[in-house]
Amino acid sequence: MFLISSSVHGSDEHGRLLRRTLMRYVNLTSLLIFRSVSTAVYKRFPTMDHVVEAARTSIKHILPASFEMRSF
C-alpha cells in the first residue's frame, strides 16, 4: 500500500481514484493467491461468484442506502 501511495502522485480526484483502483486489484490478487494456497479461504470463496457476492455485501454496509449499484 505504501509503495502505491508513494508511486502514484496527485492529490486530485484522478490520483485518488487510481490509487483506490490499484489497491482493489492488489486485494483481489491476494485473495486469489490465498484461495489457491489455503483450504479455509477456498472453502469461504469456492467460486468467483462467492467473491463477488462478498464484495457486494461489504459494500452495502459502507454505502448509503440511497446509492444504487449498477455494475460491479
Backbone as a chain_set.jsonl record, in Angstrom:
{"seq": "MFLISSSVHGSDEHGRLLRRTLMRYVNLTSLLIFRSVSTAVYKRFPTMDHVVEAARTSIKHILPASFEMRSF", "coords": {"N": [[0.827, -1.18, 0.0], [1.927, 1.229, 0.797], [3.867, 1.549, -1.146], [2.326, 1.919, -3.452], [0.937, 4.287, -2.784], [3.06, 6.045, -2.602], [4.112, 5.982, -5.136], [2.146, 6.706, -7.003], [1.32, 9.773, -7.865], [-0.322, 12.846, -6.971], [-2.922, 14.79, -5.721], [-5.414, 15.126, -6.526], [-8.704, 14.231, -7.794], [-8.385, 12.263, -9.797], [-5.898, 11.018, -9.182], [-6.497, 9.952, -6.669], [-8.57, 8.133, -7.305], [-7.163, 6.411, -8.976], [-5.234, 5.328, -7.203], [-6.985, 4.022, -5.426], [-8.201, 2.133, -7.137], [-5.977, 0.607, -7.885], [-5.315, -0.515, -5.386], [-7.574, -2.068, -4.964], [-7.215, -4.006, -6.96], [-4.858, -5.166, -5.981], [-5.788, -6.254, -3.565], [-7.684, -8.093, -4.547], [-5.991, -9.778, -6.016], [-4.437, -10.816, -3.925], [-6.407, -12.243, -2.548], [-7.053, -14.194, -4.477], [-4.633, -15.577, -4.61], [-4.412, -16.498, -1.952], [-6.641, -18.151, -1.971], [-5.789, -20.215, -3.604], [-3.848, -21.343, -2.042], [-4.688, -21.733, 0.626], [-6.858, -23.872, 2.344], [-8.983, -23.133, 3.98], [-9.65, -20.547, 3.093], [-10.369, -21.189, 0.5], [-12.635, -22.721, 0.98], [-14.295, -20.74, 1.962], [-14.553, -19.03, -0.239], [-15.421, -20.564, -2.764], [-16.046, -20.215, -5.492], [-15.816, -17.671, -8.078], [-18.165, -16.275, -8.034], [-18.892, -16.279, -5.345], [-16.95, -14.601, -4.32], [-17.621, -12.171, -5.554], [-20.192, -11.79, -4.493], [-19.581, -11.506, -1.763], [-18.142, -9.126, -1.877], [-20.127, -7.355, -2.739], [-21.866, -7.483, -0.562], [-20.27, -6.418, 1.505], [-19.878, -3.85, 0.544], [-22.419, -2.787, 0.644], [-22.73, -2.221, 3.33], [-21.11, -0.046, 3.664], [-21.812, 1.983, 1.846], [-24.298, 4.587, 1.421], [-27.88, 4.124, 1.858], [-29.298, 5.155, -0.262], [-27.739, 4.873, -2.478], [-27.27, 3.407, -5.653], [-26.21, 0.439, -7.043], [-24.926, -0.16, -10.139], [-23.128, -1.552, -11.761], [-20.585, -3.964, -11.13]], "CA": [[0.0, 0.0, 0.0], [2.813, 2.382, 0.858], [4.517, 1.679, -2.444], [1.352, 2.505, -4.384], [0.655, 5.673, -2.425], [4.23, 6.883, -2.871], [4.423, 5.967, -6.562], [1.097, 7.381, -7.764], [1.282, 11.136, -7.347], [-1.503, 13.648, -7.251], [-3.919, 14.885, -4.651], [-6.702, 15.397, -7.161], [-9.639, 13.111, -7.878], [-7.83, 11.219, -10.657], [-4.886, 10.287, -8.426], [-7.173, 9.197, -5.608], [-9.263, 7.004, -7.914], [-6.149, 5.48, -9.462], [-4.702, 4.609, -6.034], [-8.038, 3.13, -4.923], [-8.353, 1.036, -8.083], [-4.802, -0.259, -7.761], [-5.433, -1.271, -4.133], [-8.597, -3.102, -5.164], [-6.578, -5.084, -7.71], [-3.92, -5.832, -5.075], [-6.573, -7.067, -2.64], [-8.242, -9.219, -5.29], [-4.882, -10.688, -6.31], [-4.111, -11.51, -2.673], [-7.465, -13.212, -2.292], [-6.916, -15.313, -5.407], [-3.461, -16.357, -4.193], [-4.77, -17.195, -0.718], [-7.583, -19.202, -2.348], [-5.062, -21.355, -4.16], [-2.93, -21.889, -1.041], [-5.343, -22.057, 1.888], [-8.11, -24.607, 2.262], [-10.028, -22.363, 4.655], [-10.071, -19.466, 2.201], [-11.054, -21.811, -0.631], [-13.981, -23.093, 1.43], [-15.074, -19.498, 2.102], [-14.762, -18.498, -1.588], [-15.183, -21.658, -3.716], [-16.141, -19.744, -6.87], [-15.733, -16.214, -8.199], [-19.468, -15.724, -7.65], [-18.848, -16.049, -3.903], [-16.113, -13.409, -4.113], [-18.416, -11.011, -5.967], [-21.276, -11.617, -3.526], [-18.984, -10.979, -0.536], [-17.806, -7.725, -2.129], [-21.381, -6.597, -2.762], [-22.384, -7.417, 0.805], [-19.465, -5.49, 2.302], [-20.084, -2.501, 0.027], [-23.732, -2.322, 1.099], [-22.586, -1.69, 4.687], [-20.346, 1.197, 3.608], [-22.506, 3.0, 1.05], [-25.618, 4.976, 1.917], [-28.989, 3.326, 1.329], [-29.806, 5.756, -1.487], [-26.819, 4.581, -3.576], [-27.69, 2.284, -6.484], [-25.093, -0.197, -7.739], [-25.31, -0.543, -11.49], [-22.206, -2.599, -12.222], [-19.523, -4.234, -10.173]], "C": [[0.879, 1.255, 0.0], [3.485, 2.627, -0.483], [3.578, 2.318, -3.469], [1.11, 3.964, -4.061], [1.849, 6.587, -2.677], [4.564, 6.956, -4.359], [3.413, 6.727, -7.411], [0.898, 8.761, -7.15], [-0.037, 11.816, -7.698], [-2.475, 13.623, -6.095], [-5.294, 15.194, -5.216], [-7.534, 14.116, -7.223], [-9.072, 11.958, -8.709], [-6.788, 10.381, -9.905], [-5.499, 9.423, -7.345], [-7.863, 7.969, -6.18], [-8.279, 5.959, -8.442], [-5.558, 4.668, -8.314], [-5.728, 3.613, -5.494], [-8.212, 1.914, -5.835], [-7.179, 0.066, -7.994], [-4.864, -1.097, -6.488], [-6.512, -2.34, -4.234], [-8.023, -4.282, -5.932], [-5.59, -5.855, -6.833], [-4.68, -6.743, -4.119], [-7.177, -8.283, -3.339], [-7.167, -10.244, -5.623], [-4.488, -11.475, -5.072], [-5.148, -12.58, -2.359], [-7.336, -14.428, -3.206], [-5.718, -16.192, -5.06], [-3.778, -17.144, -2.928], [-5.751, -18.333, -0.992], [-6.858, -20.437, -2.859], [-4.164, -22.03, -3.128], [-3.665, -22.432, 0.18], [-6.677, -22.774, 1.659], [-9.257, -23.821, 2.888], [-10.55, -21.236, 3.771], [-10.809, -20.042, 0.999], [-12.467, -22.24, -0.252], [-14.877, -21.874, 1.566], [-15.44, -18.922, 0.742], [-14.514, -19.602, -2.628], [-15.257, -21.232, -5.18], [-16.003, -18.229, -6.893], [-17.066, -15.552, -7.867], [-19.524, -15.438, -6.152], [-18.009, -14.812, -3.575], [-16.912, -12.15, -4.443], [-19.532, -10.745, -4.963], [-20.749, -11.049, -2.203], [-18.628, -9.511, -0.707], [-19.067, -6.867, -2.132], [-21.949, -6.44, -1.368], [-21.603, -6.413, 1.627], [-19.648, -4.054, 1.829], [-21.418, -1.939, 0.506], [-23.653, -1.724, 2.505], [-21.901, -0.331, 4.687], [-21.131, 2.312, 2.938], [-23.845, 3.373, 1.67], [-26.729, 4.187, 1.228], [-29.5, 3.871, -0.006], [-28.93, 5.443, -2.701], [-27.28, 3.337, -4.316], [-26.482, 1.727, -7.217], [-25.561, -0.651, -9.102], [-24.41, -1.617, -12.053], [-21.113, -2.755, -11.194], [-18.489, -5.116, -10.785]], "O": [[0.601, 2.219, -0.713], [3.651, 3.771, -0.904], [3.999, 3.161, -4.261], [1.08, 4.8, -4.964], [1.672, 7.777, -2.937], [5.229, 7.895, -4.796], [3.777, 7.325, -8.424], [0.368, 8.89, -6.047], [-0.755, 11.398, -8.606], [-2.805, 12.564, -5.56], [-6.228, 15.49, -4.47], [-7.108, 13.058, -6.76], [-9.262, 10.794, -8.356], [-6.809, 9.153, -9.992], [-5.071, 8.289, -7.129], [-7.761, 6.881, -5.613], [-8.541, 4.759, -8.361], [-5.396, 3.453, -8.435], [-5.376, 2.486, -5.145], [-8.354, 0.791, -5.351], [-7.367, -1.15, -8.023], [-4.5, -2.273, -6.509], [-6.373, -3.412, -3.646], [-8.307, -5.434, -5.602], [-5.501, -7.079, -6.939], [-4.267, -7.879, -3.885], [-7.18, -9.381, -2.783], [-7.406, -11.448, -5.523], [-4.231, -12.676, -5.158], [-4.804, -13.689, -1.952], [-7.491, -15.563, -2.757], [-5.781, -17.413, -5.2], [-3.45, -18.327, -2.836], [-5.702, -19.365, -0.324], [-7.263, -21.566, -2.581], [-3.76, -23.176, -3.323], [-3.298, -23.482, 0.708], [-7.511, -22.324, 0.874], [-10.377, -23.843, 2.378], [-11.757, -21.0, 3.71], [-11.775, -19.444, 0.525], [-13.389, -22.138, -1.062], [-16.08, -21.953, 1.316], [-16.533, -18.377, 0.581], [-13.489, -19.573, -3.309], [-14.593, -21.831, -6.026], [-16.065, -17.579, -5.849], [-17.094, -14.39, -7.46], [-20.14, -14.457, -5.733], [-18.334, -14.065, -2.652], [-16.88, -11.176, -3.69], [-19.789, -9.592, -4.618], [-21.401, -10.203, -1.591], [-18.795, -8.726, 0.226], [-19.068, -5.766, -1.583], [-22.46, -5.375, -1.024], [-22.195, -5.633, 2.373], [-19.579, -3.129, 2.638], [-21.53, -0.738, 0.749], [-24.42, -0.82, 2.838], [-22.091, 0.455, 5.615], [-21.121, 3.452, 3.403], [-24.457, 2.563, 2.367], [-26.532, 3.647, 0.139], [-30.075, 3.123, -0.797], [-29.329, 5.716, -3.833], [-27.637, 2.334, -3.698], [-25.8, 2.459, -7.936], [-26.496, -1.445, -9.208], [-24.882, -2.509, -12.756], [-20.759, -1.815, -10.483], [-17.505, -5.459, -10.13]]}, "num_chains": 1, "name": "protein.A"}
